[in-house]
Amino acid sequence: MSDEFSVATQFGERLRFFRTLKRLTQAGLAEKVGLSLKQISRIERGTSTPSFTLLEKLCRVLNIAPVTLFLFHGPSFSAGCRNPVHLADREATTHSDVELISVKSGAWIVSSASKRGAWSASLYALLGYAPYSVTPTVKRFLKHVHPPEREIVESFLRAPAQEPHERTLLVSLAGKGPERCMVMIQAEPWVDAAETKDGLLVIVREVTDCIALHRSFIHNQRQLEVYMLERNKELALTVQRLRQEVLEREKAEQGLRISDLMVASSQDAQIFVDRFGVVRKVNPAYARLAGISVRELEGRLYNDMLIERWGHVFFDRFLQPDMEKAQIHGQATVKEES
């Protein structure tokens, strides 16, 4: 199996997908499960695999079923499943060259006269018995059905055998152990080889994993929809903010163009100094008055230019106090207007 389609690599890709869906960084996921960032990175790259304990922690943090992280396939997946499958206990379906192994199943022939019949070896195993170790009766089968559902299953099995179509029923079933599983019971009319007795052919399929997968698909689909909705909202807000910034920039540029035209055409000497004391704009009238070109004035420190022209003593005694008064007055005016 190539590295591209190895189980570890595809598992890592699934883990990265659900981590991103949860808006977790590798560091964030590592912190929640108690791993190092390096180890999470190795798992997502497929160079390391998690233990069962770590797998449970990852699924709890990501709020997904463990089987969800293994829902992948590729051209080489079926090549890795060379072992034959016993159809008495499992079914195999091939689709797009990918072999998918389904759940356990068993068969039960129910006689209409005695309501007994025969169980397949796989049905014994599904219920937790050694093959042919007990008598296959309706009563014994009902013992393994969840109590609230026993009456429904009994009615289902005692219904007239000659139904026009096959019938199905989904119930919760327990073997001899404490764990329960979900099974699909399918019944259809059956006549024995001698055609002297009729009854039911009942197929019992375990569908616990299928239901878990279905629920996981729905849950993940909802998560993905919520994630996409949030992302769309964020993108809409970003676009709105960018449009607002463009409008504000256009207004500012328009104001600057108008200001440039007013300064350039004014007969009064005008100079604009920013809050850092740097000359940003000078009109020709001011340049003529100062005897310096506009190019030489713009970009210089205004104080340096005044000191160079009038000297330190004159600047300190007369110019600087007036400039400070003007600056304070300008600030006070701005505060009053705001």
Secondary structure, DSSP 8 states (H G I E B T S, - for coil): --GGG-HHHHHHHHHHHHHHHTT--HHHHHHHHT--HHHHHHHHHTSS---HHHHHHHHHHHT--GGGGG----TTTGGG--S---TTT--EEEETTEEEE---EEEEEEETTTS-EEE-HHHHHHHT--TTSS---HHHHHHTB-GGGHHHHHHHHHS-S--SS-EEEEEEEE-SSS-EEEEEEEEEEEE-TTSS-EEEEEEEEE-HHHHHHHHHHHHHHHHHHHHHHHHHHHHHHHHHHHHHHHHHHHHHHHHHHHHHHHHHH-SS--EEE-TTSBEEEE-HHHHHHHTS-HHHHTTSBHHHHHHHHH-HHHIIIIIHHHHHHHHHHHHHHHHHH-
